[in-house]
């Protein structure tokens, strides 16, 4: 545990942009010494005023040498991201100038920030709650517009607002329970309706849980089949770019190849695999086949490609057996050639589609079928925010369990102190989402996945 991360009385500094060549890079400072450090480094060309980008130069105070030509801004507390004095130096985006400026800030008293420490300070200083802090990382990592919208909604507090509504209702129930345990003159109160209402609200939040995870993390689809049935051609056709090598010789693909496709907001990770066959004398091809089997096992769904211009072989059936009960589609490829095969017996419960990876015929129907397979059984209440964070989902499920236990206890007319145990547990569990009951171990786990400078 890095205990220093929970101190907010020192000044931290970090490079806030991705390391590498770029037009602009930003060094960020937060804390009581942010402005004094800037004053020792920055030589403005005009008067320096708060919240205004000012042109000037960063100068090494020891040697007097100019380090870089920059724009700098000072934002005084409390109206800043961290609720502290914040300084940002917009320098040129190469690693050398940014590292030099950061080193000078550290020499003048700043401490290198840990992962997510700026956002951690925003949380500790009350500017955002824990769910909103996690949304910051989700914004950075969003792969599609749908994932971005979900993160923006969470950052705006939509999830936190609904969680707090449930939590406040439970706090009212707990207050009545504890008063009733300690005092005889407390008026009766039928808490069944309130507990039921809490369950309904949590059910709405959980209804979109799987959908939110899909938008946030994506779906892995393994494209599998015998050698030379057109798997790599199908990958290229779906991507609309020549990404995989295509050749008439069987066994061209020797390793798995992953590419992401934005399928109506779903990050669809397509995994092109080596053709699976029972025997091969080529050692390298054999390694590729073994990796194909692993990729299929790890995938969320499978796209089984068969050659429509050739009869089915035993290998097609063997691959179908490997797929088992995994969500799958059967794609009959090469429909630009005479159709010979009948694949109805392969995965009979899966959708069967005819496609020509060469001409593009049937691709739009295939994309629709993939999306339909992904969303099969997924229903979401229109007034509930999507919950794409598995930590939030687990907390909501645990809170639901405690509330259901409390409701069962109440209906069985068991002692109120037994009922209060579950109500209090549900309150604490919901507090883990927004941060009211988060401990240091949980905070360390959450913020350790942030990038430095955020």
QUIRA-V809654 format. One line per field, one symbol per residue. phi: phi as a letter, one per 30 degrees, with the letter a starting at -180 (. if undefined). A space follows every 10 residues. Layout:
BEGIN
phi=???
END
This chain:
BEGIN
phi=.ddddccbcc ccbadccddk dadbbbccbb kdcddedddd cccddbdcbd hbdbdlbdbd ddciddcacb cbbccddcdb dcicdbbbcc cddddddddd dddddddckd ceddeidddd ddddcidbcd dddddddddd cecbdddddd ddddddjdde ddddeddddd dddddddddd ddbdddddad dddddddddd ddeddddcdd ddddddcibc cdcbldeicj ddddeddddi adccdbbddd iddcbdbcbc cdchjcdccd cdcdecbdba dddddddddd dddddddddd abcdcbddcb ddbedddddd dddicdeabc ccciddcedc dbceddhddc dcbcbcddcj didddddddd dddddeicbb ddccddcccd ddddddddde dddddddddd ddhdeddddd dddddddddd dddcjdbdcd dddddddddd ddjc
END
